[in-house]
């Protein structure tokens, strides 16, 4: 198995957006996008958090758990790194 990844951290470092490329021994290639979070519990799984999410979903509001905000330059660098990740092994 051969893998490569691109990671973008938020300013405070508590969350990371990761794009991974995994090439298996049989030649299959898989891409994965993950949110890595250093905080175990945001209190979203408590009763009140579940009710708030359910109400938001019922009225059509998006439910955000983690965001990685990037400047234009950081976003351009991410696109460049993602393109290089896609081209790896070709």
Secondary structure as GFF3:
##gff-version 3
##sequence-region A 1 90
A	DSSP	beta_strand	2	9	.	.	.	ID=ss1
A	DSSP	beta_strand	15	23	.	.	.	ID=ss2
A	DSSP	beta_strand	29	37	.	.	.	ID=ss3
A	DSSP	alpha_helix	47	58	.	.	.	ID=ss4
A	DSSP	alpha_helix	72	87	.	.	.	ID=ss5
###
